[in-house]
Each structure stands twice: as structure tokens, then as C-alpha cells.
Amino acid sequence: MTRALRLTARRAISSIPVLLIVVVMTFLLLETAAGDAVDAYLLSIGGGDAAIAGALRQAYGLDQSMAARLWLYLSALARLDLGWSVAFDRPVLGLIIERLPNTLLLMGSATALAFAFGSTLGILAGARPGSLRDRLLSTLSLVVYAIPGFWLGLVLAIVFAVQLRWLPTSGIETIASGRTGLSRAADIAAHLVLPVGTLALIYTALFLRVMRAGMAGIWRLDFVLFARAKGLSRARIVLRHVARNALLPLITMLGLQAAAMLGGSVVIESIFAIPGFGRLAQEAVSGRDAALLCGIIVVSAVLVILVNLLVDIVYAALDPRVGTAERGA
Amino acid sequence: MKLVGDMLRRPEGATGLAILVLLALLALLAPVLFPGDPLKIAGRALTAPFTDPAFPLGTDRLGRDVLAGIVHGARTSLFVGLAAALAALAIGLSVGLAASFAGGIADEALMRVVDAFQIVPSFLLALAFVSVIGASVPVVVLAIALGAWADPARLTRAEVLSVRGRDYVAAARIAGMHPVEIVLREILPNVLPPVLALSAIIVATAILTEAALSFLGLGDPNVVTWGSMIAEGRNVLRSSPFLSIFPGLALVATVVGVYLLSEGLTNALAGEASVERKKSRRAGKYPPLPCRAEGGAGAGDNPPAEQGEEGMLCRTKNLSVTYRGQETPALTNLALAIHAGERLAIIGESGSGKSTLARALAGLLPEGAEVEGTVRWAAGAAPLPGRDLGFVLQDPSASLNPVLTIGEQVAEGARRHLGLSWPKARARALDMLERVRLPEPEKLLAAYPHQLSGGQRQRVAIAAALAARPGLVIADEPTSALDMVVQAEIVALLDELVRAAGMTLVFITHDIALAAGFADRVAIFKDGALVETGPAAAVLAAPRETYTKMLVASHRDLASPPLVGEIGA
């Protein structure tokens, strides 16, 4: 495991400059925003005169040069101060921390489901590339992956929540139901079926395709021919030799998709009215809250880095070649 | 361009293009088909679809024509998708080229910026960008491009770096070609195709992102878009779900079209044969080796070897093999006998059909290969790979699975064919590793192929091939990927193992000197046909055919000493 840890430490260190670039990017975005936090604040309290605005700007350091403001922004971030949300009238960090668990629950369950189904179906398709089963699954997954998440969410909501009335249409749990313990967990689970199902369906299609494509490539490799020459059972060749190797690009894909998933949470949480991270981004947009929006971007970058570190560790555990210098021929 | 032709000959590429051409026509003809502003009220509100011929898909809450909206919406979707993808490609290609040519710190810095853009969720970035600057079509295009350029930049850089090292670029440089000319004429044409395949995905992502943005109310409010139509329909989702469903279907159809086109492009790039699919399905995954296949007779019909063929292990008659998609057979009308217990060397240059014979004997021909003629086995049935027949491949670094332990890969064949439990199969593997004289076999069981040298890997492969005690070993150029000294060791090892167990060895090689050292008999192949065969000593001392004479002479001239002492000759 030291191999994986060493690698992770190196990756963690190398992501610091990347994160710094992200922060500068968000700072520039804040600077571009028409009007600053003070304008937004004054607007929210119903206006104020120029003297108050000037005083506030001085207090926040907004009257200084751009470089000085960047420095202020960076040092605030270093103290984990992500700024003040004018839309919610409270610190940005607290807001994000409050909303994050819902999104992580949503994304985590959708990813886990999609990974399980996607890799299994991918193995079924990739076991015989070009077969009827493969072509059916490949075509189906191509169509499903082309469906925009927000629209699929709407359609599923129409069918299962509006027409059939099997599931709640929105929210993360029944408001003021007074439920506790298992009953509350079951309530949350029922609320999550549709949003998780929507995301999982689309990501199942993606993972199926990645797994299938990986297997199709691996079938052509010599070690598969050698496995056949050893007269192994078909199941063993498919699972242990072909699928086992095709799992590696799928793991990589998990890391690559982390950013896309966080981005996708905005529309899904908006469709199902889930008070999560993505919904917060939309609220920041409608509340013209640039500070909150930038805080969300910085936190999402940190999350993506963390997910990728996790993915690296899993990858290193699955691929013995990682982190060892090539020895021999 | 050949690539485009290849792509269109595939069903997925042609279908994708047809969908997109249809959509593009609709988008272009929208002002003619549905003149006037699609955002204007046209009729009664909430007309149900398929009821009023004036509004085939009905009207929305304000009485706007849904079909007109969808057709006009195609303009926005396709324009934003293409424009954003073009912008992303332009930025990505420039940054990728700049990074790969600048090298050093500039490269490092640019790639960290690329990293940053890949780490930030591009949808959040687009959302923030549009909300800060204000929604209009150009801003949306720019916002989407901003989140999409990093992938092509990274790909371009990687492709340029890999292309730049190739010989033809070096040749152009030596020939004094101007660097700019090298980039334009030698590098870009080779870098573009994979970037192009990626760009289809970028178009699809851009179309979906635009739809999501306008769904959230961040699109240009002055144009009709599918996303805004879906959002508008959401207000009356319970009573008129079609208002959201129809534009969504248009969106799905568009993106499916782009994905199909991209798949066609990717497959055309990979040269994956889909045209021959039908044929291969008929032929099946593992073409059964016709043990007596004249007139398509069943493979179960296997009389034992005829009288007067004592000591014969296998005899081929008129054996021809043609690979899928090939005109000329790789092996033509071969008549060859293999005697039990002999060491037969099959000698020929690449393309002589020697490896095809090896695979045909082992029943390991690739999918769709057509086999004619007969192969008769003394045992009656064709040998079962692994159990009756051990196969050693050329390149030991490719023939071992990189993620499984050596122990598992040697033991799995023994477990399967000798009916052993895993612990017993592992014990058998340990024994085999000792026999192929690998150091510290106990430790090796848990090691992975990348931890071994080439020669060690080939020893492992031999151990794995022989683990189930087959009677016949086919070694397909087992030494040509190894260096000289190791070659001799491997040949000596194979020779010794085969001798000790009384196995038959078919040794395939292009190296006549190597074969001369230990083979009982040689068979010389050229262009898919057998040139001559006979006892090794006789053929090499007095070759009958010109080609053999030439082969022998070229080796004698080089005075290459036999690698292994002339033991059995």
C-alpha cells in the first residue's frame, strides 16, 4: 500500500498549483461581475446612499487595487473564509457545508448503482463484441446516454410521481413529518429514488460503453489468445482476463466524471427540488450572488481533486504496475 | 478524404449523418417552413397535439406553435453546439500545439491551466460565466467553449508529442523543411483525426449544456430554444406533459445523431471491420477446425489415422486458411505430417503462413477465418488447447496478463485440465516454475509479469503452457522477441522439457540456424505454401529447392554458428 500512498501524496502536492489557478479564475470572475458585493448587498436591503457604500467598501477592502484585492481573497481563502453570501445573508462556507451532504448522498448512490449495473451490462456486451446482444446493449446505451438528465428527470417524474403516484415528486424528505430513525431514512430513500434513478440510468449507459469498449480492445491482445490457448473456460477468460483489465479504464472514467457529475447536480437538484450543492448554485445565480457562486466553484474543484485522489488509490490497488518503475525488458 | 468514406460506409456513421443533415435542413429552412417569430402567439392556448392540423404538435400555455418552436429551436441548438465546439477546438488546438512545442516551464504552466479547467465542473463555470456577464447567444457559446477546450488541448499535446518523435517528422526536419511547414504538412494531418473524433463529443456536450442553461433560464431570452421550451412546459407538466416531451425528443435525436457520427468516425479511425460483420457471425467466434471437412461434413466425424501411418500425430491435407477480409489465403493447400515425439521446425519469413499453421493446429484462428481442407489427428478428435496442446507465443511481455499474478496464470490451466483445487494447482505451478528454472519460484507465485525480465517471462509462459501436461507443444517464434543469449537458453529449455516428457514439439521460427540446432525435421514455408520438408540434416546439407538453398546459403555466408549444439540432428 506504500506504493499507492506515495503516489497519492505526490498527486496531492501537484494539485496545489492547479487549485491556485482555479482560485485566480474565480477571482477574475468575481471582478468581472457587474457591481460588487456591496452593490448586491445594498440592493438586497433596499438601497443606501453613496456614503454607506463607500464605508462598506473600505471595510471589505474593495476600494484597493486589484492585486491587493486578490491578496485579500487568497488570504481569506487560506483561513477557509469563502466570503459572505448576500443572497442568504450568512457565510458562504457554512451554506455549502450544510448543502453538501445531500448532494454527496445523491451522487454517491447514483454512482454506486451506475457502476454496478454499467460494469455488469458492459461485461455482457463486451463478452462477445459484434454479437446481437452487444449491438442491442450498445445501441440502447448510446440512446440513453444522449438523453439530457433534466429532461429524463421530468419524464420519470411525470410517469412515476404524477401519473402513477408511486413516488414523491420533489424534496429530500417530507417536510415537518416528525419522522426519526429508520422511518426517516425510508422517507429520504423514497424521495431519492427518482433523482438517483435518473442519474444512475444515464451513468449506467456511460459505464456500459466504457466497459464494453475496453473489453473490445482487450480481446485483441496476446494474453487473451494465450488464455484461450490454455483452454480456460469462457467465463474465466471473459471475467478474469478481459473484464478484469477493462475495469481499469472504467475506474479512470469515474475520476474524469466527477466534475461532470457535480455540474449535472445543478439541473437534477433543480428538477427534484433537492436542497443540495447544485441547487445552491442555481440559487446563487438567481440571487446574483457572485461570492456564493465562486465559493461553490472553489469547493467543487477541491471535491473533484479529492475524488480523483480516491480514484488513484483504487486504481493503484487494481493495477500492480502503477508506481513501480519498469524493471526488466 | 478516405476517413469520411470509411465512416459513411458504416451503418452508425451513415445514420448519424442522415439525422444531422435532416436537422440542419430543418434549421436552415425554418424561416420558410414557419415564417414569423416562433415566440409570437399563433393560436388558442394549450391545443393538444395531433388534434389541430394547423398545429400538429399543439400549442403551449400562451398559444405558441410547438412544432414551429422545435424547428426554430434546432437553429439555436445546432448553431450553439457547432460554434461552441469550433471555439473550444480552436482554443484547444492552439494551447495544445503551443504547450507541446514550447516545452519546459511554459508547457508545464499551460498544462496546469488545462488541469484547472478540467477540475472545475464545466457546467458550473458556464453557469457562473453567463450569470455574471448576462445571457446572449455569443456569451453562451463562449461560456460553453470555456468549459470544453481543455480536453482537446490535452489530446492535441499528447498526439503532437507522440507524432513528433516519429521517423517521418525527423526526416522532414533533416530535409530542411521549415518548422511551420512541418507542423502544417506532417504533424497536423496526423494529429487532427483523433481530435476530430473528440470534437463530435464536444458538439454533443455543447448542445446538452446549452439546453440545460436555457432550461435554467440562462439562455438568450430573445430566441426560442429547446431547453427553454422544456422549462416553459414544466409549468403545466401535470396537464400537458407533451409540451416538455416533444422538444426533449428533438434534443435526444440530435445528440444521438452526433454520437452515431462520432462512433462511425472512431470506428473508421480504428479500422474496425463492421462491414464484414455478417460473415463473421456465420463463421462463429472460434471457427471449428474441420478434422474432416470435405463438403462441409460435420466435425464429429473423425476416423483415426489410416493404416501405415503409425507414429503419425497429425496430417493435414489441402489445408487452406483465409483471414477475414483478405483475398489471398494465408495458407494454401498444405499437406504436412507431424510425427509423434518429433521436434519439427517450421521455417519461413514473415507472411509465409507458418504462424497461421500454428494457430490452425491449435484451433486458435481469429474470428471469421475460413478454413478448407482436412486436419487428421491420430487421437481421432482435435487436441483440446491447454490439455493436449501447449502453445507458446512470440512476445512474452504481451502474452501474460499484466494484472494477474504469475502463480494464478500458471496454475489456472492445471486447475482446469487436471481437475485440481486452487491450492493443488498452485503447488503444480510452483513445480512448473522450478522446472523452467526460475529463481525463487515461491516468491514468483505472487509476483506480476512487469517485475520479470523478457526471458523470465517466456519461462513463465512455457511453464503455463506445459502445466497441464500436454502431449504436443507448439511454439510460435518463442525467441524472436528476446536477445541472443536468452534465445539460446529458451530453446535449450524447451528442447530439454520436451525430451524429458516425450512430448512432440512444433517450433516455428524464421531463424534457420536456430532450427538447425535441435530439430529432427524441418519444413520450409514461403508465401503460404510448403516449399520442402525432410530430416533437418538432409534438408540443410542438400536442399532441393532454390528457396531453401538461398536460405541456407545466406546463413552459411554469415557464418552464423548454430546456437545449440547439433544434438538430435
Interface residues (C-beta under 8 A of the other chain):
Chain A: S15 P17 V18 L19 I21 V22 M25 T26 L29 T32 A33 A34 R128 G130 S131 L142 V143 Y145 A146 I147 P148 G149 F150 W151 L154 V155 A157 I158 V162 L221 D222 F223 L225 F226 A227 R228 A229 K230 G231 L232 S233 R236 R240 H241 R244 N245 L248 A259 A260 M261 L262 G263 G264 V266 V267 S270 A281 Q282 A284 V285 S286 R288 A290 L293 C294 I296 I297 S300 A301 V304 I305 N308 L318 D319 P320 R321 T324 E326 R327 G328 A329
Chain B: R112 V113 D115 A116 Q118 I119 V120 P121 S122 F123 L124 L125 L127 A128 F129 S131 V132 I133 G134 A204 L208 A211 A212 F215 L216 G217 L218 I230 R234 L237 R238 P241 S244 I245 G248 L251 V252 V255 V256 V258 Y259 L260 E263 S274 R277 S280 R281 K285 Y286 A362 L364 E367 L384 P385 G386 R387 L389 G390 F391 L393 D395 S397 A398 S399 L400 N401 P402 V403 L404 E412 G413 R416 H417 Y448 H450 Q451 L452 S453 G454 G455 Q456 R457 A461 A464 A465 A468 L482
